[in-house]
Amino acid sequence: MDANQQYDSATIAILRRAFDDVFSDSRYFDRRSTSALEIAEHLLAQAAVGERDLDRLKASGFNKLTSQ
């Protein structure tokens, strides 16, 4: 992941919504083996390769939760 990656305000808003939705879901609290940092890094990596769809970002975050 590129530490210098920059996102426009629309992308930041989508990422924020995806973070909030994943972190507030009961599946997150039930899966203590995956940290908030791991999920955040995963979602940022998805955005870095061009993903901007909220539903796909959230699904990817939930898949990350269940894959560990």
N, C-alpha and C positions, 0 to 999 in steps of 0.2 A: 504494500500500500504506500502511495506517495504522500509523505507528510506535508508536502507543499500543495496538495490538491486544493483547488478553490471551487466553491459551489455558488451558484446564484441564489437569490433569496427564495425563489420558488422551490428549488431543490432542497434548501435548508428546511423550509416549511414541511415538505413531504417527508424528509428524514425525521424531523422532530415528531411528526404525527405517527410515523411507523415506530419510532422508539417508544413513544408514550403508549401506543396501543399494545405493543408486545410486552413492555414492562408492567403494565397494569392488568394484564390477562392472568387468570389463575394458573394457566399452564406454565408461566414463568415462575411463579411461586412454588409450584409443585416440582420443578426441576432445579434443584439446588446445585446440580453438577455443572451447570453452565452459568458463568458469571455475566453480569450486565456488560462488563467490558468486552467479553467475547462476542456477545450479540451486537454491541455497538460497532465493533471492528468489522464484523461480518456485514452489517448493513452498509457501512461506509465503503467497504470493498465492492459491494454490489453497485452502489452509486458511482464508484470510480470507473466501472466498466460500462456505465451508461444507463443503468436501470433507474427509471423515474416513476414507475407505476406504483402507487401506494399499496394496492392489493398484492402485487407480486413481491414487493419489499417485505410486507408483513408475513406473507406465506413463507418467504425465504428465512425470515427470522424464526418463525415457528418450526420450520424444518431443521434449522440449526439446533433448536432446543431438543428436538426429539432424536436427533442423530447422535447425541452423546450419551 
